Amino acid sequence: MSENTVQELGLNLDALRVAIQEEYGAVALNPQQGFHFHTGRPLAQMLGYRDPWLEGIPETSIESFAGTGNPFSIDEIGAGEQVVDVACGAGIDSLIAAKMVGPNGRVIGVDMTPAMLEKARRSAAEAQFTNVEFREGYAESLPVPDGWADVVISNGALNLMPDKTAALKEMARVLKPGGRLQIGDLIVQKAVPTSAKQKIELWTGCIAGAVLETELYATVIKAGFVGFEITWRDPVFDGAPQQSSAANFGTLGINFRARKAVHPAEWDAALEALPSAELAEADSVSILGADAFYDAGDKGCADGPLDEIAALLHRLEPGQTLEVRAIEPSVATDLPAWCRLAKHELVTHEGDHYLIRRK
Ligand SMILES: C[S@@+](CC[C@H](N)C(=O)[O-])C[C@H]1O[C@@H](n2cnc3c(N)ncnc32)[C@H](O)[C@@H]1O
């Protein structure tokens, strides 16, 4: 999603933030209400939170847990490390991290919803954690110094941010070179159409702001990271107390990791390995509703679109589909033969759009 998404969609960022604060204010103040997502201790169990992690964490924080993944399952957090928890909510992950880093480490949790922060601070005081503090702020302008953190964690929140580039660049800014990103979030397997992205209620419903895997990958790398990897995926909204349209878009909870690039050359290599900048525009031009989209524009076969198509298919699961738009005649000629050779199925073809199923 580009920096201009808010403007492009005509979204009112202030109104969106107020709606998100209302939704998650309710998760803080009335956690038993029943939402379109799971919450609390049952959610923690679903997401593989281990009992010893939760020992000593006050119920105040656990009951308002609303994550979509498990940052601690991605990699260990070591004693003495400094951790930032972006959009920490009622503080469960910050407090778990505080236990992991111990007395010589530090944790800063940041959130924009006062009711969540109030609960997080109350829990920290109740459990007498002295190595964690909670700061009010936005993910897009973190109240944390440059290069402070060894690890940035976040859970269930990146999807709520229209300007993911700004949020991820902030995460890169506060990390030391080589610092780790360990994030639980969401992806969609079908692109969310622009008309849906303009509806604030679909943002608070965690649907409008979730992006395709290919788009998330490109956005993370462009923000200054290398080594993007999704380590787990699961339909985390299944069976939630309230219905939502999450299933229509194949919404999945995910855990992903990446590392802040140490050398410019390392980052350049990661940027060069990205299939195509056009991926980011997938939602606005896809017409066949595939799992991923690639616009080859007017590139001919000699300009490398088949390599990009191969790289994209490689990132999909077997049986998932890639929609390709290509207007150059040599692609139309070569694509069917290339699919046969590579053993992918060319499912259908509408005008200059092609649907390919990964083998
Ligand atoms: C789904 S809850 C997850 C909270 C917590 N990470 C957890 O796992 O329980 C999303 C949180 O993101 C916060 N949030 C959303 N957008 C934000 C932003 N732009 N800056 C700071 N916090 C944000 C909300 O206030 C809310 O507390």
The ligand as an SDF file (V2000), in Angstrom:
LIG
                    3D

 27 29  0  0  0  0  0  0  0  0999 V2000
   -6.1080   -5.7460   17.4050 C   0  0  0  0  0  0  0  0  0  0  0  0
   -5.5590   -4.6960   18.6940 S   0  0  0  0  0  0  0  0  0  0  0  0
   -4.1090   -5.5670   19.1900 C   0  0  0  0  0  0  0  0  0  0  0  0
   -3.5350   -5.0730   20.4700 C   0  0  0  0  0  0  0  0  0  0  0  0
   -2.3770   -5.9050   21.0250 C   0  0  0  0  0  0  0  0  0  0  0  0
   -1.2460   -5.8740   20.1250 N   0  0  0  0  0  0  0  0  0  0  0  0
   -2.8090   -7.3170   21.2910 C   0  0  0  0  0  0  0  0  0  0  0  0
   -2.2410   -8.2270   20.6790 O   0  0  0  0  0  0  0  0  0  0  0  0
   -3.7050   -7.5120   22.0990 O   0  0  0  0  0  0  0  0  0  0  0  0
   -4.9570   -3.3470   17.7490 C   0  0  0  0  0  0  0  0  0  0  0  0
   -4.3550   -2.2110   18.5550 C   0  0  0  0  0  0  0  0  0  0  0  0
   -3.7070   -1.3530   17.6060 O   0  0  0  0  0  0  0  0  0  0  0  0
   -3.8330   -0.0180   18.0460 C   0  0  0  0  0  0  0  0  0  0  0  0
   -3.5820    0.8200   16.8800 N   0  0  0  0  0  0  0  0  0  0  0  0
   -4.1820    0.7550   15.6730 C   0  0  0  0  0  0  0  0  0  0  0  0
   -3.6520    1.6570   14.8360 N   0  0  0  0  0  0  0  0  0  0  0  0
   -2.6750    2.2990   15.5140 C   0  0  0  0  0  0  0  0  0  0  0  0
   -1.7530    3.3180   15.1850 C   0  0  0  0  0  0  0  0  0  0  0  0
   -1.7600    3.8630   13.9630 N   0  0  0  0  0  0  0  0  0  0  0  0
   -0.8810    3.7330   16.1100 N   0  0  0  0  0  0  0  0  0  0  0  0
   -0.8970    3.1880   17.3640 C   0  0  0  0  0  0  0  0  0  0  0  0
   -1.7540    2.2260   17.7430 N   0  0  0  0  0  0  0  0  0  0  0  0
   -2.6250    1.7650   16.8340 C   0  0  0  0  0  0  0  0  0  0  0  0
   -5.2380    0.0240   18.6170 C   0  0  0  0  0  0  0  0  0  0  0  0
   -5.3860    1.0970   19.5040 O   0  0  0  0  0  0  0  0  0  0  0  0
   -5.3380   -1.3360   19.3010 C   0  0  0  0  0  0  0  0  0  0  0  0
   -4.9790   -1.2620   20.6430 O   0  0  0  0  0  0  0  0  0  0  0  0
  1  2  1  0
  2  3  1  0
  2 10  1  0
  3  4  1  0
  4  5  1  0
  5  6  1  0
  5  7  1  0
  7  8  2  0
  7  9  1  0
 10 11  1  0
 11 12  1  0
 11 26  1  0
 12 13  1  0
 13 14  1  0
 13 24  1  0
 14 15  1  0
 14 23  1  0
 15 16  2  0
 16 17  1  0
 17 18  1  0
 17 23  2  0
 18 19  1  0
 18 20  2  0
 20 21  1  0
 21 22  2  0
 22 23  1  0
 24 25  1  0
 24 26  1  0
 26 27  1  0
M  CHG  2   2   1   9  -1
M  END
$$$$
